[in-house]
Each structure stands twice: as structure tokens, then as C-alpha cells.
Amino acid sequence: MSAMEACPSFEPWHDKQTGRTFLKGREAKCLHYYFYFVNEEFGMCYLRVQTWAPFRLQFYCNGHNWLARQMTAKNLSFRQSDNTFLQIEDIKRA
């Protein structure tokens, strides 16, 4: 998936008073690519890739899914609805 979103970027700039030419930081819109995948340990994740310099990457994984997997492995009972825990048997062990 891709989307046009706000991002930090640069533009060439020439200062007539000092005679210096340099890159000036600014906000722009640039294309971002989203790569979604399911990780065995962390569940649903994505990597967001900015297509313009400074080429920032953003990695996201859902900590709730990770915690649910950890509690299941430790045989802790819990109830989950979407991204919310409704009940956790032992919060300290969780």
C-alpha cells in the first residue's frame, strides 16, 4: 500500500546576502510505502518507508498482540476484544 503524507524534506536554497547555497529543511508531501506482515512472535506489524530524503523508516508492532501471545504461553487467562484487554487473570504475571 502507498500513501501521500506529510514528511520532513529539503529544498535547495541560495542566500543572496551571504552567497551560500545549501539545503534548507521544510515540510513537504511525499510518497510512503507500507509493508504489512505477520511476525510469529509480535503478530501484525508494518514497516513504513519514506521515499524522499532523509528516507526515514518507521516500524510498528502491536504490543497487545505480543502480550496476548506471552500470556497464552504462560497459561494466563484473559479476554481480548480487538486491541483492548477486557480481563486479565493475573495482571502482575502478565
C-alpha positions as CSV (number, residue, x, y, z in Angstrom):
1,M,0.0,0.0,0.0
2,S,1.2,3.6,-0.6
3,A,0.0,7.0,0.6
4,M,1.0,10.6,0.1
5,E,1.7,12.1,3.6
6,A,3.5,15.0,5.2
7,C,7.2,14.4,5.8
8,P,10.3,16.3,6.6
9,S,12.2,17.1,3.4
10,F,14.8,19.5,2.0
11,E,14.9,22.2,-0.7
12,P,17.9,23.8,-2.3
13,W,18.3,27.4,-1.1
14,H,20.6,30.2,-2.0
15,D,21.1,33.1,0.4
16,K,21.8,36.2,-1.7
17,Q,23.2,38.1,1.3
18,T,25.9,35.6,2.2
19,G,26.3,33.9,-1.2
20,R,25.8,30.5,0.4
21,T,23.9,27.7,-1.3
22,F,22.6,24.9,1.0
23,L,19.8,22.5,1.7
24,K,17.0,24.0,3.8
25,G,14.7,21.8,5.9
26,R,11.0,22.1,5.2
27,E,7.7,20.1,5.5
28,A,6.6,18.5,2.2
29,K,4.3,15.8,1.0
30,C,6.0,12.6,-0.2
31,L,5.1,9.1,-1.0
32,H,5.2,6.4,1.7
33,Y,5.1,2.7,1.2
34,Y,3.6,0.4,3.8
35,F,4.8,-3.2,4.0
36,Y,2.5,-5.3,6.2
37,F,3.5,-8.7,7.6
38,V,2.7,-11.1,10.4
39,N,5.5,-12.0,12.7
40,E,5.4,-15.2,14.7
41,E,6.2,-13.5,18.0
42,F,4.8,-10.0,17.5
43,G,1.7,-10.6,15.4
44,M,0.6,-8.0,12.8
45,C,3.4,-5.5,12.0
46,Y,4.2,-2.9,9.3
47,L,7.2,-1.0,8.0
48,R,6.6,2.5,6.7
49,V,9.2,3.7,4.1
50,Q,9.5,7.3,3.2
51,T,10.6,7.8,-0.5
52,W,12.3,11.2,-0.2
53,A,15.4,12.1,1.7
54,P,16.0,11.8,4.7
55,F,14.4,8.3,3.9
56,R,13.0,7.6,7.4
57,L,11.7,4.2,8.3
58,Q,9.0,3.6,10.9
59,F,8.5,0.1,12.3
60,Y,5.2,-0.7,14.2
61,C,4.1,-3.8,16.0
62,N,1.1,-4.2,18.2
63,G,2.3,-4.7,21.9
64,H,-1.2,-6.0,22.8
65,N,-0.8,-8.9,20.4
66,W,2.7,-9.7,21.7
67,L,1.4,-9.6,25.3
68,A,-1.5,-11.9,24.4
69,R,0.9,-14.4,22.9
70,Q,3.1,-14.2,26.1
71,M,0.1,-14.8,28.4
72,T,-1.1,-17.7,26.3
73,A,2.3,-19.3,26.6
74,K,2.2,-18.9,30.4
75,N,-1.4,-20.3,30.5
76,L,-2.8,-17.0,31.9
77,S,-6.5,-16.5,31.1
78,F,-7.6,-13.2,29.5
79,R,-10.4,-11.8,27.4
80,Q,-9.5,-9.5,24.5
81,S,-11.7,-7.5,22.1
82,D,-9.9,-6.1,19.1
83,N,-7.0,-4.1,20.6
84,T,-8.3,-4.0,24.2
85,F,-7.9,-6.4,27.1
86,L,-11.3,-6.7,28.9
87,Q,-10.0,-9.1,31.6
88,I,-6.6,-10.4,32.7
89,E,-6.3,-13.2,35.2
90,D,-3.1,-12.0,37.0
91,I,-2.0,-8.5,36.0
92,K,1.3,-8.8,37.8
93,R,2.3,-12.0,36.0
94,A,1.2,-10.5,32.7
